[in-house]
């Protein structure tokens, strides 16, 4: 049986960390996470950290654009 963990940003489902035959991988549901889609991770926590890093970076870029 596969195990999965939903990844949420501000109440919105943005991806799912899923344990497959070869370890954990990410199913990206949000376009900001496209680069992480189907990437393998050591564990679900590593996938979540990667998602947070990408979302934080996207948020920072958006704030810079708004200031300009």
C-alpha positions in Angstrom: 0.0 0.0 0.0 1.3 3.5 -0.9 1.7 6.1 1.7 1.1 9.8 1.0 1.2 13.1 2.8 -0.6 16.2 1.6 1.5 19.4 1.3 -0.5 22.6 2.0 0.3 26.3 1.5 -2.1 28.8 3.1 -4.9 26.2 3.2 -4.4 25.2 -0.5 -3.2 21.7 -1.5 0.0 22.3 -3.5 1.4 18.8 -3.7 1.6 15.3 -2.3 4.6 13.5 -1.0 4.2 9.9 -1.9 6.1 6.8 -1.0 6.6 4.6 -4.0 8.8 1.5 -4.7 11.9 3.6 -4.9 11.4 5.9 -2.0 9.5 9.2 -1.6 8.7 11.5 -4.5 6.6 14.6 -5.0 3.5 15.0 -7.1 3.3 18.8 -7.7 -0.2 20.2 -8.1 0.9 23.9 -8.1 2.7 25.4 -11.1 5.3 27.0 -8.8 6.4 23.5 -7.9 6.8 22.2 -11.4 10.6 21.8 -11.1 10.0 19.4 -8.1 7.4 17.2 -9.8 8.3 13.5 -9.7 11.7 14.3 -7.9 12.8 11.6 -5.5 13.5 12.5 -1.8 15.0 10.7 1.1 11.8 11.1 3.1 8.6 13.0 3.3 10.2 15.7 5.5 12.8 16.4 2.8 10.1 16.8 0.2 8.3 19.2 2.4 11.4 21.3 3.0 12.0 21.5 -0.7 8.5 22.6 -1.3 8.7 25.3 1.4 12.0 26.6 0.0 10.5 26.9 -3.5 7.3 28.6 -2.3 9.3 31.0 -0.1 11.5 31.9 -3.1 8.5 32.4 -5.3 6.9 34.6 -2.6 10.1 36.7 -2.3 10.2 37.3 -6.1 6.6 38.3 -6.1 7.1 40.8 -3.3 10.1 42.3 -5.2 8.0 42.7 -8.3 5.2 44.4 -6.3 7.8 46.9 -4.8 9.2 47.8 -8.2 
